[in-house]
Amino acid sequence: MVEAQVEPTQGWRRVGLAVLVALSVVGVALAVPAAGPGAGSDAGSGANDGTTSLAAAAEQRKSELGVPHDDALLAPHDHNDPATKNDVARGLAVGDDLTEVVDPTSAVGRRAAASYVDTERALPDPKLVPTAAYPPRAPAPADRFAMAGGCYALSGGGGTFGPYYFKATRLGGYLLHTAEGELTRNGNGSVAIAAKPSPAADWTVSGGPGAFVFQIDGAGALVAQGRTLTTGATGTAFQLRLVSGCPEYPEADVNVTGEPFGGATPHQEVRGFVDAHTHGMAFEFLGGKVHCGRPWHEYGAPYALEDCADHKLTGGKGALLESVLSGKPSHDPVGWPTFKDWPAPESLTHEGTYYRWLERSWRGGQRLFVNLLVENNKLCQLYPLKRNSCDDMTSIRLQAKDMYTMQDYIDAQFGGPGKGFYRIVKDPFEARRVINAGKMAVVMGIETSIPFGCTYKTVLGRDFPACSTEEIDANLDEMQALGVRQMELVNKFDNALAGVAGDAGAIGPLVNAANFLETGTFWAMEHCDPIDGESADNAQITLPDISAGQQDALFGALGKVLGILPALPLYPQPAHCNKRGLTELGVHTIEGLAKRRMVFDPDHLSVKARAASMDVIEDLGYAGVISSHSWSTPDTYPRIYQAGGFITPYAGDSTGFVEKWRRHLGWADSRYYFGFGFGADINGLGAQGNPRGAGVPNPVRYPFTGLGGVSVDKQRAGQRVWDINTDGVAQYGLYPDWVEDLRQVAEAQQRGDGAKIVDDMARGAEAYLQMWERAYGVRPDSCRNPALRMSLAKAKKLGKRMVRKHLTTAEVIAKVGQPYLRLGKKYTFCAKAKKAKHGKKAKKAKRIAKVTVVVRFTPHGTVKKVKFRR
C-alpha cells in the first residue's frame, strides 16, 4: 500500500482553506444561536435500548472470534488523500499498515478462502460472442431513427441537397451538420447555414423510407423549391441516400476497436466489470451549480463539457470549492477542446461520466453500472449559487428522470429505442439478458443525506424524527416504482434512521457544521478502542494541548466571534466512534428494502449503526447487501460475504486497489460464487486513481488487448489525448486502462497474479447478479452448499416435471436454486444419493454420493432435457 506523508504545515494550510470555505458558505445562511455541542441519542422511542443490544451482540460476536485488542490510535485524515483512498476502509488512518492489523478472520481461514477463489478461477468460462456496437447502416434509412451518425443527401421537390451529417439530438431529432455549420431556419422562414447549433437547427423527422419530413417544432417544415430550401406549413417528403463527404461532428472518441462481447445465450453466466458506485447525474445535485459539465447534451461534447459559469467568469481563480477539494488555487476553465486542467483525478467538481466516456468503458469490458442518485440538502442551501431545489427527494426524482432521458439520448445515437448500450434494469433476470445481449446493465440507486425527509431535530437533549414508518413505506414504494434498486441510509449527516461515520480531515468541520444546522447537534464522536484496531469512524481534527470539553480554538472561536456558528466541538483523541447507532426507523427501512428486494448498502453508517444493520440483515437471512465504495470497515466485510452479499471497494489508485483485492480474497465465502468489482465514486467528490508515472518498469503499453479481445488505444477528445500512465483516471473512459494497470501492478508483485485479478474483475458482474438473485429469494447453489442438495429421487421427480412443463430458466432456479455452472444452454446443479459402503459393514453404513444434475434448455430458454451423472 502506498502511504502519504503530510507535513503539519501543509495540513493546516488545507484546514485554513476549509475554514475560509466554511465561513463563506455558512455566512449566507441565517445566523445560528450559540449552543454547546450535542452528544445526541438515537432517534425514535426506545431506540437507544434496541441499538445498544444490537451493537453489543455484534461486539460479542467479534469477541467470540478471539480477536485480540489493539490500542493503536487513528490519525486525522482526508479520504481524498492518496493513502486514505487506497485503504481497505476509507475510515482508516493515513499510514495504517494493513498487513499488521488484526483481522476478524484467522490466518487459516484466510488461506482457505484464497484457495477457494483459486478453484473458482479454474471453472470453465462461458462462451462469449461478438455483438455489433452499432446497427449496420443501409443505403437508405429504414426509419426516422436510423440516420443517426450517418452522412446523407436529401432528394425532393426537384432538387438534391447536402451532404449532411445527421447528429442526433434526441430520438427522431437531428442537427444537419456541414463543414460551415448547421442547417438552420431563420426567423423569416428562410433556411441558411449557421455557425452554431440552436433550437432553430434541431429538426424533428417524421415519416418513413422515401418520405421523410423535417420540421422545426412550432415553426414550419423544410420545403424544397427547385435548388433552394425554405420552410412552410407543409414540408417536402425527402428521400435520403447514403453518401460520403460529410465532416465529422465534434465529439469525444472511443478509441476501442473490435466488437463488444455478449453471451452465446441470454441466460448464461455473464462476464464483465462492475462499478457499483458512481454518480452519473451529479450535475443536478447541490442546486445544480456546484458540478461543472454534464454527461450528455443535445449538441454534444462542446456543450456538455463546459466549465461552470462562475469558474469561467474568474478565469478559474474564484472556484473556492474546487480549490479546496483539489488543493490547487486555480485552474484553466476551458474544457472542450483543450482540457488542460480538467478532467483530472483530483478535479472533483468537473464532469467525469460523459456518455462517450461511459461508452468507452463499456466497449472496454464493463457490463454493469450502478448510478446513485445523490443529494445533500443542507450543503445545497449553504452554497450561494443554485438553479434546482435543495430538497433531497425532489432532487432524487429529477435525477431519476434524467437517467431515462439520457438512456433515450444514447438510444438516439445508436439508431433507435432500445438500441443503445445504456440499459436501465429493474431485476437481475433482466440485467442478465441485457449483458448477454452485449449491452451495459444500469442499476438505479440512492445515496443521500436525508432520504424520505427523515431528518430529526434535537431539542433539550431529545430527538424528534421528521418521518414515520408509514411515510418511509410510501417513499420506498415510490422509489421502487421509479426504478431504484440499491440504497444507503445515510451519506454526510446523522438522520432519523442512523448515525453517520462522518468526514475526516480539513473538510470535516464544514460538513459537521452543516450537520448541526440540519439536526441541531454535531456528530457525537467519542473515543473508542476498536477490537480489531481499525474498525472506527472517521477521525476528527483535535488539538492535543486543549483538554476535552473546551471550545476548539481554531473553528469554534472564529465562528463564535463572527456570530455565524456555535462553538464547534473539541473531540477527544482518536479512534473516534459516533454514539449514534441504528434507530427503530432505520431497522424498519432495512426491513422495507428487503421486502421489496432492494439491495442495502451499509456504507457511511457509523460503526455502531453498521454492526446493528448487519444484525438485522442476518436475522432476516437476506443476501441483498453490498459495500459499494469502502465506506464500511473490516469488522463488517466478512459479515457481508457470509450473508451472501457482494463488495466493490473504492477504486482509487491501481497500487492501492491491488492491495485491497489481496485482502478481500481472505474474506471470500466458499458457499457463494466469487467475483470482484470497484466503486469509482466519480462525480461524488471522490478522488480518482493517480498515475503511476511513465518511468515505471511496467507501464500500460498501448494499444493493449481488453476483455473480449478488443484493442484499446489511448483515448482522444478534442485536442487532448489521455494516457493512464501519466494522467491516471482523469475521467470514466479510462477505467479499462485502469484495469490493465491493475494487471501490470499485480503481475509485477507476484507472477500470475495479473491474470488472476483481471479474471476476478471479469467475474464481478456475475457475482453482483447472483447476490441480487439471492435477494429475490433464490437459494444459493447446491454444489457449493451441500446442505441444500435435494435427494436423487426428488431431483429425478422434479426433472421429469421440468421437461413436461417446459419450465423457463427463471422458473428452474426458483425451484432448484442457483446453478453451479451456467454455460450456454446448460445449467449444472448437485443432488445427493445414498450409496452403500463396500466391506463387512456395508449393510449398516451408508455414505452420501454427489450427483451432478445437468439441465439443458432450448434456444428459447425452456427445459429440454435433464441428465444425472454420478
LINKA-V509158 format. One record per helix or strand of 3 or more residues. SS is the DSSP state (H for helix, E for strand). FROM is the first residue (numbers start at 1). TO is the last residue. If there is no record, write none. Layout:
SS:FROM:TO / SS:FROM:TO
This chain:
H:8:26 / H:47:64 / H:82:85 / H:107:121 / E:128:130 / E:151:156 / E:159:170 / E:173:178 / E:181:185 / E:190:194 / H:199:201 / E:203:208 / E:211:216 / E:220:225 / E:228:232 / E:238:242 / E:261:263 / E:273:278 / H:282:284 / H:286:288 / H:301:304 / H:309:313 / H:320:326 / H:355:363 / E:366:375 / H:377:382 / H:392:414 / E:422:424 / H:428:436 / E:440:448 / H:451:453 / E:456:459 / E:462:465 / H:469:482 / E:484:488 / H:505:519 / E:525:527 / H:556:562 / E:576:578 / H:584:595 / E:599:601 / H:607:620 / E:625:627 / H:634:642 / E:646:650 / H:654:665 / E:677:679 / H:707:709 / E:715:717 / E:720:722 / H:724:727 / H:732:749 / H:753:762 / H:764:775 / H:786:788 / H:792:805 / H:809:816 / E:821:823 / E:826:836 / E:846:857 / E:862:869
